[in-house]
Amino acid sequence: MIFVLSLLLIFVLVSIYFFFRAEKLQQELRLAKRDASNAQKENKSLVEVLLQVSTRYEEFAQHRLQTIKDKQAQLEGDDRQLRIITPLIKNYALIFRESMKGKAQLKGVTQKCYESQKKHSYKEFTTFIAGCESHVKRMWSGNNLNGFISLVEALLYEQNNQLLERIAEKNARPEEQEKPSVTRVSGRG
């Protein structure tokens, strides 16, 4: 009988221990679920903010590109480089979002954007990048979001500088051409 009572007592004590242990685990589980829910809400809000940022950056880049194109048209200059970088900027938000998903996404999504515009345009773009300065090549070879943002800024900056140089050249030329020529008027009647 004592043996049965001692077994029963051990069983009751083990049951009480497991009861309190289960309660503690349930409390930890509730805290983990709450933390996971908060993290999911934060993640969702961060993604929404990044999507808004990508849309705004796209608007800024497109505005800068359009300004450069308008000024380029006034100068009647070669806009080949602008045509090459236009799909990159037109699809800025899409490329930004896809590059956010992970490393090595930039080149793949950029190729899709270029090829949807015109066949072999991606090859023309990569050839253009290959002819750029080494820092631009490094941005492109980074194949990530940071490289993409830097690449677009560098390309727009370069285009803007080239445009300013053309404007300066154009403004310098008319001064040389407009210098009055001295003609002699003879006093003979």
C-alpha positions as CSV (number, residue, x, y, z in Angstrom):
1,M,0.0,0.0,0.0
2,I,2.8,2.4,0.8
3,F,4.4,1.5,-2.5
4,V,1.1,2.4,-4.3
5,L,0.8,5.6,-2.4
6,S,4.4,6.6,-3.1
7,L,3.8,5.9,-6.8
8,L,0.6,7.9,-6.7
9,L,2.4,10.8,-4.9
10,I,5.2,10.7,-7.5
11,F,2.7,10.7,-10.3
12,V,0.8,13.7,-8.8
13,L,4.1,15.6,-8.3
14,V,5.2,14.8,-11.8
15,S,1.8,15.9,-13.1
16,I,2.0,19.2,-11.2
17,Y,5.5,19.8,-12.5
18,F,4.4,19.2,-16.1
19,F,1.3,21.3,-15.6
20,F,3.4,24.3,-14.5
21,R,6.0,23.6,-17.2
22,A,3.2,23.5,-19.8
23,E,1.8,26.8,-18.5
24,K,5.3,28.4,-18.8
25,L,5.7,27.1,-22.3
26,Q,2.3,28.4,-23.3
27,Q,3.2,31.8,-22.0
28,E,6.5,31.7,-23.9
29,L,4.6,30.6,-27.0
30,R,2.2,33.5,-26.6
31,L,5.1,36.0,-26.3
32,A,6.8,34.5,-29.3
33,K,3.5,34.7,-31.4
34,R,3.1,38.4,-30.3
35,D,6.7,39.1,-31.2
36,A,6.3,37.4,-34.6
37,S,3.1,39.3,-35.2
38,N,4.9,42.6,-34.3
39,A,7.8,41.7,-36.5
40,Q,5.5,40.9,-39.4
41,K,3.7,44.2,-39.0
42,E,7.1,46.0,-38.9
43,N,8.2,44.1,-42.0
44,K,5.0,45.0,-43.8
45,S,5.3,48.7,-43.0
46,L,9.0,48.7,-44.0
47,V,8.2,47.1,-47.3
48,E,5.5,49.7,-47.9
49,V,7.9,52.5,-47.1
50,L,10.5,51.0,-49.4
51,L,7.9,50.7,-52.2
52,Q,7.0,54.3,-51.7
53,V,10.7,55.2,-51.8
54,S,11.3,53.3,-55.0
55,T,8.3,55.0,-56.6
56,R,9.6,58.5,-55.5
57,Y,13.1,57.7,-56.7
58,E,11.7,56.6,-60.0
59,E,9.8,59.8,-60.3
60,F,12.9,61.9,-59.5
61,A,15.0,59.9,-61.9
62,Q,12.4,60.1,-64.7
63,H,12.1,63.9,-64.2
64,R,15.8,64.3,-64.3
65,L,16.0,62.2,-67.5
66,Q,13.2,64.2,-69.1
67,T,14.9,67.5,-68.2
68,I,18.1,66.2,-69.8
69,K,16.2,65.0,-72.9
70,D,14.4,68.4,-73.3
71,K,17.6,70.3,-73.1
72,Q,19.3,67.8,-75.4
73,A,16.6,68.3,-77.9
74,Q,17.1,72.1,-77.8
75,L,20.8,71.5,-78.6
76,E,19.9,69.0,-81.4
77,G,22.7,66.7,-80.1
78,D,23.1,62.9,-80.2
79,D,20.8,61.3,-77.7
80,R,22.0,57.7,-78.2
81,Q,23.2,57.3,-74.6
82,L,19.9,58.7,-73.3
83,R,18.0,56.1,-75.4
84,I,20.2,53.4,-73.9
85,I,19.6,54.3,-70.3
86,T,15.9,55.2,-70.7
87,P,14.5,51.7,-70.1
88,L,16.6,51.4,-66.9
89,I,15.1,54.6,-65.5
90,K,11.6,54.0,-66.9
91,N,11.5,50.7,-64.9
92,Y,13.3,52.0,-61.9
93,A,10.7,51.0,-59.3
94,L,10.4,47.5,-60.7
95,I,14.1,46.9,-60.8
96,F,14.4,48.5,-57.3
97,R,11.7,46.1,-55.9
98,E,13.2,43.0,-57.5
99,S,16.7,43.9,-56.4
100,M,15.4,44.3,-52.9
101,K,14.5,40.6,-52.9
102,G,18.1,39.5,-52.7
103,K,21.5,39.7,-54.2
104,A,22.1,38.9,-57.9
105,Q,18.7,40.1,-59.0
106,L,19.7,43.3,-60.7
107,K,21.0,41.9,-64.0
108,G,18.2,39.4,-64.5
109,V,15.4,41.9,-64.0
110,T,17.2,44.6,-66.0
111,Q,17.5,42.2,-68.9
112,K,13.8,41.4,-68.8
113,C,13.0,45.2,-68.8
114,Y,15.3,45.9,-71.8
115,E,14.3,42.9,-73.8
116,S,10.6,43.7,-73.3
117,Q,11.3,47.1,-74.9
118,K,13.3,46.0,-77.9
119,K,15.2,42.9,-78.9
120,H,19.0,43.0,-78.3
121,S,18.7,46.3,-76.4
122,Y,20.1,44.6,-73.2
123,K,23.2,43.7,-75.1
124,E,23.5,47.3,-76.3
125,F,23.1,48.5,-72.7
126,T,25.8,46.1,-71.4
127,T,28.1,47.2,-74.2
128,F,27.5,50.8,-73.2
129,I,28.3,49.9,-69.5
130,A,31.5,48.2,-70.6
131,G,32.6,51.4,-72.3
132,C,31.9,53.5,-69.1
133,E,34.4,54.4,-66.4
134,S,35.6,51.8,-64.0
135,H,33.4,53.0,-61.1
136,V,30.3,52.7,-63.2
137,K,31.3,49.1,-64.2
138,R,31.8,48.3,-60.5
139,M,28.3,49.5,-59.6
140,W,26.8,47.4,-62.4
141,S,28.9,44.3,-61.4
142,G,27.7,44.6,-57.8
143,N,24.4,43.2,-59.1
144,N,22.5,44.4,-56.1
145,L,20.2,47.2,-54.9
146,N,23.0,49.5,-53.8
147,G,24.8,49.1,-57.1
148,F,21.6,49.9,-59.0
149,I,20.8,53.1,-57.1
150,S,24.4,54.2,-57.5
151,L,24.5,53.3,-61.2
152,V,21.4,55.3,-62.0
153,E,22.7,58.3,-60.1
154,A,26.1,58.0,-61.8
155,L,24.5,57.7,-65.3
156,L,22.2,60.7,-64.8
157,Y,25.0,62.7,-63.3
158,E,27.3,61.9,-66.3
159,Q,24.5,62.7,-68.8
160,N,23.9,66.0,-67.0
161,N,27.6,66.9,-67.1
162,Q,27.8,66.1,-70.8
163,L,24.8,68.3,-71.4
164,L,26.3,71.2,-69.5
165,E,29.5,70.8,-71.5
166,R,27.5,71.0,-74.8
167,I,25.6,74.0,-73.5
168,A,28.9,75.7,-72.6
169,E,30.3,74.9,-76.1
170,K,27.2,76.2,-77.8
171,N,27.3,79.4,-75.8
172,A,31.0,79.8,-76.5
173,R,30.6,79.4,-80.3
174,P,28.2,82.2,-81.0
175,E,30.5,84.7,-79.3
176,E,33.2,83.8,-81.7
177,Q,30.9,84.0,-84.7
178,E,29.2,87.2,-83.7
179,K,32.4,89.3,-83.5
180,P,31.9,92.2,-85.9
181,S,34.2,92.1,-88.8
182,V,35.9,95.3,-89.6
183,T,35.2,96.5,-93.1
184,R,36.9,99.5,-94.6
185,V,34.8,102.1,-96.1
186,S,36.8,104.1,-98.5
187,G,36.4,107.8,-98.5
188,R,36.3,108.1,-102.3
189,G,33.3,109.3,-103.8
